[in-house]
Amino acid sequence: MLIGLYPIIYFLVDRKFGLLNSKSVELLTNTFWNIGFYTHIIFGGIALLTGWTQFSPKMRNRRMALHRKLGKVYVIAVLLSALAGIYIGFFATGGLISSTGFICLGIIWFYTTLKAYLYIKRGEVEKHQKIMVYSYAACFAAVTLRIWLPILTMLYGNFSKAYLVVAWLSWIPNLLVAYLLTRKKAVNG
C-alpha cells in the first residue's frame, strides 16, 4: 500500500528527486513525457492500491458488486498506466537495455489485464483468475523495483548499472512466481 501511495511524493518535493534526478532538464520540461510520467505513476498507484483487494475470496464471495467495481477501477488504471509506461519506457535511464525491459513490462501488464477483462466478460472465470495473477505480478514490479534498486545500487556502487538490471529483475521473477502459483492451483484444483 505504501508503494501505491508513493507517487504523492512527486507532488510534495523538488522534481530533482529519486529517478527524476537522472533525467535531463530537456526531458523534465517535455509536456508529453510529463503527461506520460504522471499518468503512469498516478494510475499505477491506483492499480497497486486496488489490485491486491481482488484476491480476497471473502470479499469476492460476500461483496461481488464491490469486487466488480474495484476490478473496473483496476483495469482502467492499469491500461492507462501501462500505455504511459510503454511511452516513458523509451526514455528510460540506461538506454536500450532499460528501455526494452520496461517496455516489455508495460506490454505484458497491458496484455494480461486486457485479456483478464475479456475472459470475465465471456464468463471464463478460471481463465480470468489465472491471468489476473500475472497482471498483478506485473503491477507488483513497482514494489520489487523499489526493493531491488537500493540493494543493486549498493552492490554495483552505481545507480545507472543497477537500473539496467532492475529494469528486468523487477518483473521477471514476479512472473515466475505467478506461474508457480497458477500451476500449483491448476495441479491442486
N, CA, C and O atoms as a DFTB+ gen file, in Angstrom:
756 C
 N C O
     1  1       0.825      -1.192       0.000
     2  2       0.000       0.000       0.000
     3  2       0.870       1.258       0.000
     4  3       0.522       2.265      -0.617
     5  1       2.003       1.187       0.697
     6  2       2.879       2.358       0.738
     7  2       3.416       2.708      -0.646
     8  3       3.515       3.885      -0.995
     9  1       3.759       1.700      -1.428
    10  2       4.248       1.952      -2.786
    11  2       3.120       2.523      -3.645
    12  3       3.369       3.348      -4.524
    13  1       1.888       2.092      -3.399
    14  2       0.746       2.655      -4.110
    15  2       0.568       4.135      -3.827
    16  3       0.087       4.885      -4.677
    17  1       0.957       4.555      -2.629
    18  2       0.871       5.972      -2.247
    19  2       2.146       6.746      -2.600
    20  3       2.166       7.974      -2.527
    21  1       3.185       6.046      -2.975
    22  2       4.488       6.638      -3.284
    23  2       4.429       7.800      -4.285
    24  3       5.160       8.776      -4.113
    25  1       3.583       7.731      -5.327
    26  2       3.554       8.843      -6.292
    27  2       3.254      10.207      -5.671
    28  3       3.605      11.234      -6.251
    29  1       2.622      10.233      -4.522
    30  2       2.315      11.506      -3.860
    31  2       3.586      12.304      -3.601
    32  3       3.574      13.535      -3.639
    33  1       4.682      11.595      -3.338
    34  2       5.942      12.259      -3.032
    35  2       6.390      13.190      -4.166
    36  3       7.017      14.219      -3.915
    37  1       6.065      12.827      -5.416
    38  2       6.473      13.644      -6.558
    39  2       5.730      14.983      -6.618
    40  3       6.125      15.890      -7.351
    41  1       4.666      15.094      -5.850
    42  2       3.919      16.348      -5.788
    43  2       4.326      17.185      -4.579
    44  3       3.934      18.346      -4.463
    45  1       5.113      16.595      -3.680
    46  2       5.455      17.277      -2.437
    47  2       6.900      17.757      -2.363
    48  3       7.215      18.653      -1.580
    49  1       7.777      17.173      -3.165
    50  2       9.198      17.531      -3.095
    51  2       9.682      18.062      -4.444
    52  3       8.981      17.995      -5.453
    53  1      10.891      18.584      -4.423
    54  2      11.527      19.096      -5.631
    55  2      11.588      17.997      -6.693
    56  3      11.780      16.827      -6.361
    57  1      11.429      18.357      -7.942
    58  2      11.400      17.376      -9.032
    59  2      12.725      16.659      -9.225
    60  3      12.758      15.610      -9.868
    61  1      13.792      17.176      -8.704
    62  2      15.091      16.507      -8.824
    63  2      15.245      15.486      -7.700
    64  3      16.219      15.501      -6.947
    65  1      14.253      14.597      -7.608
    66  2      14.172      13.597      -6.551
    67  2      14.208      12.214      -7.191
    68  3      13.639      12.002      -8.262
    69  1      14.875      11.283      -6.533
    70  2      14.869       9.884      -6.968
    71  2      15.231       9.708      -8.420
    72  3      16.249      10.221      -8.884
    73  1      14.398       8.982      -9.138
    74  2      14.632       8.664     -10.538
    75  2      14.712       9.924     -11.395
    76  3      15.482       9.972     -12.354
    77  1      13.933      10.926     -11.063
    78  2      13.934      12.159     -11.864
    79  2      15.292      12.856     -11.825
    80  3      15.607      13.663     -12.700
    81  1      16.088      12.544     -10.817
    82  2      17.429      13.117     -10.697
    83  2      18.323      12.680     -11.852
    84  3      19.309      13.350     -12.160
    85  1      17.987      11.562     -12.492
    86  2      18.800      11.047     -13.595
    87  2      18.307      11.542     -14.960
    88  3      18.866      11.167     -15.990
    89  1      17.281      12.366     -14.973
    90  2      16.696      12.848     -16.224
    91  2      17.230      14.226     -16.584
    92  3      17.560      15.028     -15.710
    93  1      17.310      14.487     -17.872
    94  2      17.791      15.789     -18.344
    95  2      16.723      16.850     -18.135
    96  3      15.534      16.543     -18.047
    97  1      17.156      18.095     -18.058
    98  2      16.232      19.218     -17.918
    99  2      15.296      19.250     -19.122
   100  3      14.108      19.541     -18.986
   101  1      15.835      18.951     -20.294
   102  2      15.033      18.934     -21.519
   103  2      13.872      17.939     -21.413
   104  3      12.738      18.254     -21.773
   105  1      14.171      16.734     -20.912
   106  2      13.129      15.720     -20.772
   107  2      12.122      16.131     -19.690
   108  3      10.914      15.970     -19.868
   109  1      12.621      16.657     -18.581
   110  2      11.741      17.056     -17.477
   111  2      10.810      18.205     -17.854
   112  3       9.796      18.424     -17.191
   113  1      11.145      18.933     -18.905
   114  2      10.272      20.033     -19.342
   115  2       9.419      19.645     -20.557
   116  3       8.642      20.458     -21.057
   117  1       9.566      18.420     -21.022
   118  2       8.801      17.945     -22.169
   119  2       7.366      17.627     -21.730
   120  3       7.155      16.776     -20.865
   121  1       6.402      18.295     -22.314
   122  2       4.995      18.143     -21.925
   123  2       4.511      16.715     -22.095
   124  3       3.863      16.180     -21.196
   125  1       4.808      16.085     -23.222
   126  2       4.331      14.716     -23.458
   127  2       4.944      13.728     -22.477
   128  3       4.253      12.841     -21.975
   129  1       6.238      13.876     -22.199
   130  2       6.880      12.990     -21.239
   131  2       6.258      13.173     -19.856
   132  3       6.012      12.190     -19.157
   133  1       6.003      14.406     -19.457
   134  2       5.392      14.674     -18.158
   135  2       3.994      14.086     -18.058
   136  3       3.627      13.525     -17.026
   137  1       3.212      14.211     -19.124
   138  2       1.876      13.600     -19.125
   139  2       2.016      12.086     -18.969
   140  3       1.289      11.472     -18.188
   141  1       2.940      11.490     -19.704
   142  2       3.181      10.052     -19.603
   143  2       3.652       9.640     -18.217
   144  3       3.166       8.659     -17.654
   145  1       4.602      10.394     -17.670
   146  2       5.154      10.067     -16.356
   147  2       4.084      10.129     -15.272
   148  3       3.920       9.190     -14.493
   149  1       3.361      11.239     -15.230
   150  2       2.356      11.404     -14.171
   151  2       1.156      10.472     -14.369
   152  3       0.566      10.015     -13.390
   153  1       0.793      10.190     -15.608
   154  2      -0.266       9.208     -15.868
   155  2       0.182       7.846     -15.350
   156  3      -0.590       7.129     -14.714
   157  1       1.434       7.497     -15.628
   158  2       1.972       6.205     -15.207
   159  2       1.995       6.073     -13.690
   160  3       1.526       5.069     -13.152
   161  1       2.530       7.064     -12.997
   162  2       2.675       6.898     -11.544
   163  2       1.346       7.036     -10.806
   164  3       1.117       6.339      -9.817
   165  1       0.474       7.918     -11.266
   166  2      -0.808       8.097     -10.575
   167  2      -1.690       6.857     -10.755
   168  3      -2.185       6.294      -9.778
   169  1      -1.880       6.444     -11.996
   170  2      -2.754       5.296     -12.239
   171  2      -2.099       3.980     -11.815
   172  3      -2.791       3.037     -11.432
   173  1      -0.767       3.915     -11.882
   174  2      -0.072       2.743     -11.357
   175  2      -0.274       2.621      -9.851
   176  3      -0.465       1.521      -9.334
   177  1      -0.231       3.750      -9.151
   178  2      -0.501       3.752      -7.715
   179  2      -1.910       3.280      -7.407
   180  3      -2.126       2.508      -6.473
   181  1      -2.865       3.746      -8.193
   182  2      -4.260       3.317      -8.012
   183  2      -4.378       1.809      -8.248
   184  3      -5.079       1.116      -7.511
   185  1      -3.700       1.310      -9.265
   186  2      -3.732      -0.130      -9.548
   187  2      -3.148      -0.926      -8.381
   188  3      -3.714      -1.944      -7.983
   189  1      -2.028      -0.473      -7.835
   190  2      -1.437      -1.164      -6.691
   191  2      -2.373      -1.152      -5.488
   192  3      -2.501      -2.151      -4.782
   193  1      -3.024      -0.018      -5.262
   194  2      -3.903       0.122      -4.102
   195  2      -5.187      -0.702      -4.219
   196  3      -5.725      -1.162      -3.212
   197  1      -5.674      -0.884      -5.440
   198  2      -6.934      -1.627      -5.609
   199  2      -6.711      -3.092      -5.953
   200  3      -7.527      -3.939      -5.588
   201  1      -5.642      -3.403      -6.636
   202  2      -5.435      -4.756      -7.153
   203  2      -5.344      -5.840      -6.104
   204  3      -5.919      -6.915      -6.278
   205  1      -4.639      -5.586      -5.025
   206  2      -4.451      -6.643      -4.027
   207  2      -5.762      -7.065      -3.379
   208  3      -5.891      -8.209      -2.943
   209  1      -6.732      -6.169      -3.308
   210  2      -8.018      -6.494      -2.688
   211  2      -8.786      -7.542      -3.500
   212  3      -9.634      -8.255      -2.963
   213  1      -8.488      -7.625      -4.767
   214  2      -9.226      -8.509      -5.659
   215  2      -8.944      -9.996      -5.428
   216  3      -9.666     -10.859      -5.927
   217  1      -7.898     -10.279      -4.675
   218  2      -7.513     -11.671      -4.444
   219  2      -8.136     -12.260      -3.180
   220  3      -7.872     -13.413      -2.841
   221  1      -8.949     -11.490      -2.489
   222  2      -9.596     -11.965      -1.267
   223  2     -10.871     -12.738      -1.622
   224  3     -11.849     -12.144      -2.077
   225  1     -10.864     -14.060      -1.416
   226  2     -12.081     -14.838      -1.704
   227  2     -13.268     -14.381      -0.853
   228  3     -14.408     -14.406      -1.317
   229  1     -13.008     -13.963       0.390
   230  2     -14.091     -13.485       1.251
   231  2     -14.785     -12.279       0.627
   232  3     -16.012     -12.225       0.539
   233  1     -13.969     -11.304       0.194
   234  2     -14.572     -10.114      -0.400
   235  2     -15.298     -10.469      -1.700
   236  3     -16.414     -10.016      -1.955
   237  1     -14.645     -11.275      -2.494
   238  2     -15.230     -11.646      -3.787
   239  2     -16.557     -12.381      -3.594
   240  3     -17.519     -12.123      -4.317
   241  1     -16.612     -13.284      -2.635
   242  2     -17.823     -14.080      -2.412
   243  2     -18.917     -13.302      -1.690
   244  3     -20.102     -13.486      -1.969
   245  1     -18.526     -12.445      -0.776
   246  2     -19.520     -11.712       0.019
   247  2     -19.940     -10.388      -0.599
   248  3     -21.055      -9.915      -0.381
   249  1     -19.042      -9.799      -1.368
   250  2     -19.308      -8.457      -1.905
   251  2     -18.925      -8.396      -3.381
   252  3     -18.028      -7.649      -3.771
   253  1     -19.606      -9.181      -4.183
   254  2     -19.294      -9.280      -5.607
   255  2     -19.416      -7.927      -6.308
   256  3     -18.624      -7.626      -7.201
   257  1     -20.389      -7.113      -5.923
   258  2     -20.555      -5.799      -6.562
   259  2     -19.324      -4.930      -6.314
   260  3     -18.871      -4.222      -7.214
   261  1     -18.784      -4.982      -5.100
   262  2     -17.571      -4.223      -4.790
   263  2     -16.381      -4.782      -5.565
   264  3     -15.558      -4.026      -6.082
   265  1     -16.296      -6.113      -5.641
   266  2     -15.227      -6.749      -6.412
   267  2     -15.253      -6.265      -7.867
   268  3     -14.211      -5.947      -8.440
   269  1     -16.431      -6.214      -8.445
   270  2     -16.556      -5.778      -9.846
   271  2     -16.177      -4.310     -10.004
   272  3     -15.484      -3.948     -10.956
   273  1     -16.627      -3.460      -9.076
   274  2     -16.307      -2.027      -9.162
   275  2     -14.810      -1.785      -9.016
   276  3     -14.216      -1.031      -9.786
   277  1     -14.206      -2.431      -8.022
   278  2     -12.757      -2.277      -7.840
   279  2     -12.002      -2.879      -9.018
   280  3     -10.960      -2.365      -9.423
   281  1     -12.530      -3.966      -9.565
   282  2     -11.912      -4.580     -10.742
   283  2     -11.914      -3.634     -11.930
   284  3     -10.926      -3.548     -12.659
   285  1     -13.012      -2.926     -12.127
   286  2     -13.076      -1.952     -13.226
   287  2     -12.097      -0.811     -13.001
   288  3     -11.444      -0.349     -13.937
   289  1     -11.997      -0.356     -11.753
   290  2     -11.019       0.701     -11.426
   291  2      -9.610       0.199     -11.735
   292  3      -8.810       0.907     -12.346
   293  1      -9.314      -1.032     -11.305
   294  2      -8.002      -1.623     -11.551
   295  2      -7.709      -1.707     -13.043
   296  3      -6.637      -1.298     -13.489
   297  1      -8.648      -2.230     -13.812
   298  2      -8.437      -2.404     -15.254
   299  2      -8.185      -1.062     -15.932
   300  3      -7.240      -0.938     -16.711
   301  1      -8.992      -0.078     -15.657
   302  2      -8.806       1.250     -16.267
   303  2      -7.465       1.840     -15.848
   304  3      -6.730       2.377     -16.676
   305  1      -7.150       1.736     -14.553
   306  2      -5.877       2.277     -14.057
   307  2      -4.696       1.591     -14.730
   308  3      -3.738       2.250     -15.133
   309  1      -4.763       0.269     -14.854
   310  2      -3.663      -0.475     -15.481
   311  2      -3.506      -0.103     -16.950
   312  3      -2.399       0.168     -17.415
   313  1      -4.609      -0.091     -17.670
   314  2      -4.494       0.182     -19.106
   315  2      -3.884       1.557     -19.352
   316  3      -3.053       1.715     -20.246
   317  1      -4.288       2.547     -18.568
   318  2      -3.714       3.897     -18.717
   319  2      -2.256       3.927     -18.274
   320  3      -1.402       4.481     -18.967
   321  1      -1.972       3.329     -17.116
   322  2      -0.604       3.335     -16.598
   323  2       0.342       2.539     -17.495
   324  3       1.474       2.959     -17.733
   325  1      -0.117       1.400     -17.990
   326  2       0.736       0.568     -18.856
   327  2       1.063       1.284     -20.162
   328  3       2.214       1.285     -20.598
   329  1       0.065       1.888     -20.783
   330  2       0.322       2.634     -22.028
   331  2       1.297       3.778     -21.778
   332  3       2.219       4.002     -22.563
   333  1       1.088       4.497     -20.683
   334  2       2.007       5.592     -20.347
   335  2       3.396       5.036     -20.035
   336  3       4.407       5.637     -20.399
   337  1       3.439       3.883     -19.357
   338  2       4.717       3.250     -19.034
   339  2       5.475       2.819     -20.271
   340  3       6.698       2.941     -20.334
   341  1       4.749       2.315     -21.256
   342  2       5.390       1.936     -22.523
   343  2       6.008       3.172     -23.171
   344  3       7.142       3.132     -23.649
   345  1       5.257       4.263     -23.181
   346  2       5.771       5.504     -23.783
   347  2       7.014       6.008     -23.047
   348  3       8.036       6.281     -23.676
   349  1       6.934       6.134     -21.723
   350  2       8.085       6.678     -20.993
   351  2       9.239       5.681     -20.966
   352  3      10.386       6.062     -20.731
   353  1       8.939       4.400     -21.208
   354  2       9.995       3.401     -21.293
   355  2      11.020       3.719     -22.371
   356  3      12.189       3.357     -22.246
   357  1      10.589       4.389     -23.420
   358  2      11.529       4.778     -24.483
   359  2      12.575       5.777     -24.001
   360  3      13.596       5.976     -24.659
   361  1      12.324       6.402     -22.856
   362  2      13.236       7.410     -22.309
   363  2      13.895       6.929     -21.024
   364  3      14.415       7.739     -20.258
   365  1      13.880       5.618     -20.778
   366  2      14.401       5.068     -19.522
   367  2      15.883       5.349     -19.366
   368  3      16.648       5.305     -20.330
   369  1      16.268       5.633     -18.154
   370  2      17.674       5.803     -17.812
   371  2      18.394       4.504     -18.131
   372  3      17.931       3.430     -17.747
   373  1      19.512       4.586     -18.825
   374  2      20.282       3.395     -19.148
   375  2      20.195       2.977     -20.600
   376  3      20.906       2.068     -21.029
   377  1      19.327       3.632     -21.363
   378  2      19.274       3.361     -22.789
   379  2      18.504       2.114     -23.164
   380  3      17.514       1.763     -22.521
   381  1      18.961       1.448     -24.207
   382  2      18.239       0.350     -24.845
   383  2      17.913      -0.808     -23.902
   384  3      16.810      -1.352     -23.951
   385  1      18.858      -1.185     -23.050
   386  2      18.624      -2.332     -22.161
   387  2      17.489      -2.029     -21.186
   388  3      16.570      -2.834     -21.033
   389  1      17.549      -0.881     -20.533
   390  2      16.484      -0.495     -19.602
   391  2      15.178      -0.262     -20.346
   392  3      14.120      -0.720     -19.915
   393  1      15.255       0.442     -21.451
   394  2      14.042       0.715     -22.233
   395  2      13.333      -0.568     -22.627
   396  3      12.117      -0.683     -22.473
   397  1      14.088      -1.530     -23.133
   398  2      13.495      -2.790     -23.561
   399  2      12.828      -3.509     -22.386
   400  3      11.727      -4.041     -22.524
   401  1      13.490      -3.523     -21.248
   402  2      12.926      -4.162     -20.063
   403  2      11.606      -3.539     -19.645
   404  3      10.628      -4.247     -19.403
   405  1      11.578      -2.208     -19.561
   406  2      10.362      -1.534     -19.110
   407  2       9.250      -1.550     -20.162
   408  3       8.071      -1.623     -19.815
   409  1       9.613      -1.482     -21.419
   410  2       8.607      -1.561     -22.482
   411  2       7.977      -2.961     -22.495
   412  3       6.761      -3.092     -22.636
   413  1       8.800      -3.998     -22.350
   414  2       8.259      -5.371     -22.271
   415  2       7.321      -5.508     -21.082
   416  3       6.252      -6.107     -21.198
   417  1       7.711      -4.962     -19.946
   418  2       6.851      -4.999     -18.762
   419  2       5.517      -4.320     -19.055
   420  3       4.462      -4.867     -18.737
   421  1       5.555      -3.142     -19.653
   422  2       4.320      -2.420     -19.974
   423  2       3.416      -3.205     -20.906
   424  3       2.199      -3.235     -20.722
   425  1       4.004      -3.834     -21.896
   426  2       3.220      -4.628     -22.851
   427  2       2.579      -5.832     -22.141
   428  3       1.399      -6.118     -22.344
   429  1       3.350      -6.524     -21.321
   430  2       2.829      -7.689     -20.593
   431  2       1.727      -7.265     -19.623
   432  3       0.701      -7.938     -19.516
   433  1       1.932      -6.168     -18.926
   434  2       0.939      -5.682     -17.965
   435  2      -0.365      -5.320     -18.679
   436  3      -1.453      -5.679     -18.229
   437  1      -0.237      -4.607     -19.791
   438  2      -1.413      -4.228     -20.578
   439  2      -2.128      -5.473     -21.104
   440  3      -3.342      -5.609     -20.954
   441  1      -1.370      -6.373     -21.717
   442  2      -1.951      -7.567     -22.335
   443  2      -2.662      -8.454     -21.320
   444  3      -3.803      -8.860     -21.539
   445  1      -1.984      -8.760     -20.195
   446  2      -2.582      -9.670     -19.219
   447  2      -3.844      -9.068     -18.611
   448  3      -4.804      -9.789     -18.338
   449  1      -3.851      -7.772     -18.399
   450  2      -5.022      -7.117     -17.810
   451  2      -6.177      -7.082     -18.798
   452  3      -7.315      -7.392     -18.443
   453  1      -5.887      -6.708     -20.029
   454  2      -6.937      -6.687     -21.051
   455  2      -7.494      -8.094     -21.261
   456  3      -8.708      -8.271     -21.364
   457  1      -6.618      -9.088     -21.325
   458  2      -7.045     -10.477     -21.522
   459  2      -7.925     -10.937     -20.356
   460  3      -8.933     -11.611     -20.571
   461  1      -7.553     -10.581     -19.138
   462  2      -8.356     -10.946     -17.962
   463  2      -9.739     -10.317     -18.035
   464  3     -10.742     -10.956     -17.713
   465  1      -9.783      -9.074     -18.454
   466  2     -11.071      -8.386     -18.599
   467  2     -11.931      -9.081     -19.655
   468  3     -13.123      -9.298     -19.438
   469  1     -11.343      -9.425     -20.780
   470  2     -12.093     -10.098     -21.845
   471  2     -12.572     -11.485     -21.401
   472  3     -13.677     -11.906     -21.744
   473  1     -11.733     -12.190     -20.637
   474  2     -12.149     -13.501     -20.125
   475  2     -13.379     -13.375     -19.230
   476  3     -14.323     -14.153     -19.366
   477  1     -13.379     -12.414     -18.327
   478  2     -14.505     -12.308     -17.402
   479  2     -15.761     -11.836     -18.127
   480  3     -16.872     -12.208     -17.748
   481  1     -15.596     -11.033     -19.151
   482  2     -16.759     -10.603     -19.943
   483  2     -17.403     -11.797     -20.647
   484  3     -18.611     -11.800     -20.884
   485  1     -16.596     -12.816     -20.984
   486  2     -17.114     -14.025     -21.633
   487  2     -17.521     -15.091     -20.614
   488  3     -17.953     -16.182     -20.987
   489  1     -17.381     -14.770     -19.330
   490  2     -17.767     -15.716     -18.283
   491  2     -16.740     -16.798     -18.005
   492  3     -17.057     -17.797     -17.360
   493  1     -15.530     -16.620     -18.475
   494  2     -14.466     -17.607     -18.265
   495  2     -13.716     -17.257     -16.976
   496  3     -12.616     -16.707     -17.006
   497  1     -14.340     -17.590     -15.852
   498  2     -13.864     -17.171     -14.533
   499  2     -12.478     -17.720     -14.207
   500  3     -11.615     -16.971     -13.749
   501  1     -12.250     -19.004     -14.433
   502  2     -10.952     -19.603     -14.097
   503  2      -9.818     -18.970     -14.898
   504  3      -8.759     -18.673     -14.345
   505  1     -10.031     -18.763     -16.184
   506  2      -9.004     -18.111     -17.009
   507  2      -8.788     -16.675     -16.535
   508  3      -7.655     -16.196     -16.486
   509  1      -9.875     -15.995     -16.188
   510  2      -9.790     -14.633     -15.669
   511  2      -8.930     -14.597     -14.402
   512  3      -8.025     -13.772     -14.280
   513  1      -9.219     -15.488     -13.477
   514  2      -8.476     -15.510     -12.217
   515  2      -6.998     -15.807     -12.444
   516  3      -6.129     -15.184     -11.833
   517  1      -6.725     -16.752     -13.317
   518  2      -5.335     -17.139     -13.582
   519  2      -4.540     -15.972     -14.187
   520  3      -3.434     -15.672     -13.737
   521  1      -5.100     -15.328     -15.190
   522  2      -4.347     -14.264     -15.872
   523  2      -4.238     -13.010     -15.005
   524  3      -3.313     -12.213     -15.160
   525  1      -5.206     -12.847     -14.080
   526  2      -5.111     -11.712     -13.157
   527  2      -3.922     -11.857     -12.217
   528  3      -3.358     -10.856     -11.773
   529  1      -3.537     -13.084     -11.913
   530  2      -2.339     -13.306     -11.100
   531  2      -1.126     -12.743     -11.845
   532  3      -0.262     -12.104     -11.243
   533  1      -1.069     -12.980     -13.134
   534  2       0.025     -12.444     -13.954
   535  2      -0.048     -10.915     -14.044
   536  3       0.975     -10.234     -13.980
   537  1      -1.256     -10.391     -14.191
   538  2      -1.423      -8.937     -14.259
   539  2      -0.910      -8.273     -12.988
   540  3      -0.172      -7.290     -13.046
   541  1      -1.308      -8.816     -11.835
   542  2      -0.870      -8.177     -10.590
   543  2       0.611      -8.440     -10.330
   544  3       1.268      -7.629      -9.678
   545  1       1.144      -9.541     -10.817
   546  2       2.589      -9.781     -10.707
   547  2       3.355      -8.693     -11.471
   548  3       4.387      -8.205     -11.011
   549  1       2.830      -8.325     -12.643
   550  2       3.445      -7.236     -13.410
   551  2       3.268      -5.912     -12.676
   552  3       4.195      -5.105     -12.617
   553  1       2.096      -5.691     -12.124
   554  2       1.822      -4.480     -11.352
   555  2       2.779      -4.380     -10.163
   556  3       3.285      -3.304      -9.845
   557  1       3.012      -5.510      -9.520
   558  2       3.851      -5.559      -8.317
   559  2       5.317      -5.256      -8.619
   560  3       6.120      -5.119      -7.696
   561  1       5.669      -5.152      -9.882
   562  2       7.028      -4.762     -10.258
   563  2       7.399      -3.414      -9.652
   564  3       8.574      -3.153      -9.392
   565  1       6.410      -2.560      -9.426
   566  2       6.677      -1.267      -8.784
   567  2       7.246      -1.465      -7.383
   568  3       8.093      -0.693      -6.934
   569  1       6.777      -2.499      -6.703
   570  2       7.266      -2.793      -5.358
   571  2       8.638      -3.456      -5.426
   572  3       9.568      -3.045      -4.732
   573  1       8.759      -4.485      -6.268
   574  2      10.041      -5.199      -6.324
   575  2      11.157      -4.306      -6.862
   576  3      12.313      -4.473      -6.473
   577  1      10.838      -3.371      -7.740
   578  2      11.834      -2.417      -8.216
   579  2      12.386      -1.619      -7.038
   580  3      13.595      -1.412      -6.936
   581  1      11.498      -1.171      -6.145
   582  2      11.921      -0.351      -5.013
   583  2      12.641      -1.165      -3.934
   584  3      13.311      -0.598      -3.070
   585  1      12.503      -2.479      -3.984
   586  2      13.279      -3.341      -3.087
   587  2      14.668      -3.575      -3.674
   588  3      15.679      -3.428      -2.987
   589  1      14.702      -3.944      -4.967
   590  2      15.963      -4.294      -5.613
   591  2      16.872      -3.103      -5.906
   592  3      18.092      -3.221      -5.789
   593  1      16.306      -1.964      -6.281
   594  2      17.138      -0.847      -6.734
   595  2      18.150      -0.382      -5.681
   596  3      19.324      -0.233      -6.018
   597  1      17.761      -0.150      -4.439
   598  2      18.785       0.266      -3.467
   599  2      19.827      -0.822      -3.199
   600  3      21.004      -0.528      -2.992
   601  1      19.380      -2.086      -3.206
   602  2      20.317      -3.196      -2.985
   603  2      21.328      -3.264      -4.120
   604  3      22.532      -3.364      -3.885
   605  1      20.828      -3.207      -5.359
   606  2      21.724      -3.272      -6.525
   607  2      22.614      -2.040      -6.620
   608  3      23.771      -2.143      -7.026
   609  1      22.092      -0.887      -6.254
   610  2      22.899       0.338      -6.285
   611  2      24.067       0.213      -5.308
   612  3      25.187       0.624      -5.610
   613  1      23.793      -0.357      -4.136
   614  2      24.885      -0.566      -3.158
   615  2      25.878      -1.605      -3.678
   616  3      27.090      -1.426      -3.550
   617  1      25.364      -2.697      -4.268
   618  2      26.245      -3.747      -4.773
   619  2      27.151      -3.255      -5.891
   620  3      28.355      -3.511      -5.889
   621  1      26.552      -2.538      -6.856
   622  2      27.312      -2.042      -8.002
   623  2      28.030      -0.733      -7.705
   624  3      28.996      -0.385      -8.384
   625  1      27.567      -0.013      -6.700
   626  2      28.133       1.302      -6.400
   627  2      27.792       2.318      -7.467
   628  3      28.452       3.350      -7.592
   629  1      26.739       2.016      -8.250
   630  2      26.393       2.877      -9.369
   631  2      24.907       2.715      -9.701
   632  3      24.447       1.615     -10.006
   633  1      24.168       3.818      -9.638
   634  2      22.730       3.786      -9.904
   635  2      22.431       3.318     -11.327
   636  3      21.541       2.494     -11.532
   637  1      23.162       3.834     -12.304
   638  2      22.873       3.515     -13.707
   639  2      23.049       2.031     -14.002
   640  3      22.230       1.443     -14.708
   641  1      24.103       1.418     -13.473
   642  2      24.303      -0.021     -13.674
   643  2      23.195      -0.818     -12.993
   644  3      22.684      -1.794     -13.542
   645  1      22.837      -0.386     -11.797
   646  2      21.758      -1.065     -11.064
   647  2      20.442      -0.967     -11.829
   648  3      19.652      -1.911     -11.839
   649  1      20.216       0.160     -12.459
   650  2      18.957       0.382     -13.171
   651  2      18.833      -0.516     -14.402
   652  3      17.732      -0.926     -14.770
   653  1      19.958      -0.817     -15.030
   654  2      19.951      -1.743     -16.169
   655  2      19.439      -3.119     -15.738
   656  3      18.683      -3.763     -16.465
   657  1      19.853      -3.556     -14.568
   658  2      19.456      -4.869     -14.061
   659  2      18.019      -4.835     -13.549
   660  3      17.242      -5.750     -13.821
   661  1      17.661      -3.784     -12.810
   662  2      16.341      -3.715     -12.185
   663  2      15.221      -3.578     -13.220
   664  3      14.069      -3.911     -12.942
   665  1      15.562      -3.089     -14.405
   666  2      14.568      -2.986     -15.472
   667  2      14.013      -4.362     -15.835
   668  3      12.918      -4.466     -16.389
   669  1      14.747      -5.388     -15.532
   670  2      14.329      -6.770     -15.800
   671  2      14.026      -7.538     -14.510
   672  3      13.063      -8.302     -14.441
   673  1      14.856      -7.322     -13.499
   674  2      14.720      -8.049     -12.240
   675  2      13.460      -7.647     -11.470
   676  3      12.991      -8.395     -10.612
   677  1      12.921      -6.486     -11.770
   678  2      11.727      -6.023     -11.056
   679  2      10.472      -6.801     -11.442
   680  3       9.489      -6.799     -10.702
   681  1      10.502      -7.468     -12.602
   682  2       9.267      -8.136     -13.037
   683  2       9.396      -9.598     -13.469
   684  3       8.436     -10.356     -13.327
   685  1      10.521     -10.007     -13.978
   686  2      10.642     -11.394     -14.442
   687  2      10.455     -12.400     -13.296
   688  3       9.707     -13.363     -13.462
   689  1      11.107     -12.211     -12.143
   690  2      10.839     -13.151     -11.038
   691  2       9.367     -13.127     -10.586
   692  3       8.827     -14.156     -10.181
   693  1       8.731     -11.971     -10.653
   694  2       7.310     -11.883     -10.295
   695  2       6.467     -12.781     -11.195
   696  3       5.559     -13.466     -10.725
   697  1       6.773     -12.772     -12.487
   698  2       6.025     -13.619     -13.421
   699  2       6.315     -15.099     -13.175
   700  3       5.437     -15.942     -13.359
   701  1       7.526     -15.414     -12.766
   702  2       7.846     -16.804     -12.429
   703  2       7.046     -17.253     -11.204
   704  3       6.550     -18.379     -11.161
   705  1       6.924     -16.377     -10.220
   706  2       6.106     -16.685      -9.045
   707  2       4.639     -16.848      -9.461
   708  3       3.954     -17.753      -8.982
   709  1       4.166     -15.986     -10.337
   710  2       2.787     -16.104     -10.833
   711  2       2.583     -17.445     -11.524
   712  3       1.549     -18.090     -11.348
   713  1       3.564     -17.860     -12.305
   714  2       3.488     -19.162     -12.982
   715  2       3.389     -20.295     -11.957
   716  3       2.557     -21.192     -12.091
   717  1       4.242     -20.243     -10.938
   718  2       4.228     -21.288      -9.916
   719  2       2.904     -21.301      -9.144
   720  3       2.372     -22.369      -8.842
   721  1       2.378     -20.122      -8.829
   722  2       1.101     -20.039      -8.114
   723  2      -0.050     -20.582      -8.950
   724  3      -0.883     -21.336      -8.447
   725  1      -0.099     -20.206     -10.211
   726  2      -1.206     -20.665     -11.064
   727  2      -1.049     -22.138     -11.415
   728  3      -2.042     -22.848     -11.580
   729  1       0.172     -22.594     -11.527
   730  2       0.423     -24.012     -11.812
   731  2       0.021     -24.852     -10.614
   732  3      -0.608     -25.899     -10.767
   733  1       0.385     -24.393      -9.412
   734  2       0.043     -25.110      -8.182
   735  2      -1.482     -25.207      -8.038
   736  3      -2.011     -26.255      -7.668
   737  1      -2.172     -24.119      -8.329
   738  2      -3.631     -24.104      -8.243
   739  2      -4.225     -25.084      -9.255
   740  3      -5.177     -25.801      -8.946
   741  1      -3.659     -25.111     -10.467
   742  2      -4.171     -25.999     -11.517
   743  2      -3.964     -27.465     -11.132
   744  3      -4.826     -28.309     -11.378
   745  1      -2.804     -27.757     -10.523
   746  2      -2.494     -29.131     -10.118
   747  2      -3.387     -29.544      -8.946
   748  3      -3.912     -30.658      -8.920
   749  1      -3.557     -28.630      -7.969
   750  2      -4.363     -28.939      -6.784
   751  2      -5.857     -28.799      -7.024
   752  3      -6.669     -29.421      -6.338
   753  1      -6.219     -27.959      -8.025
   754  2      -7.627     -27.675      -8.280
   755  2      -8.280     -28.780      -9.005
   756  3      -9.472     -28.704      -9.302
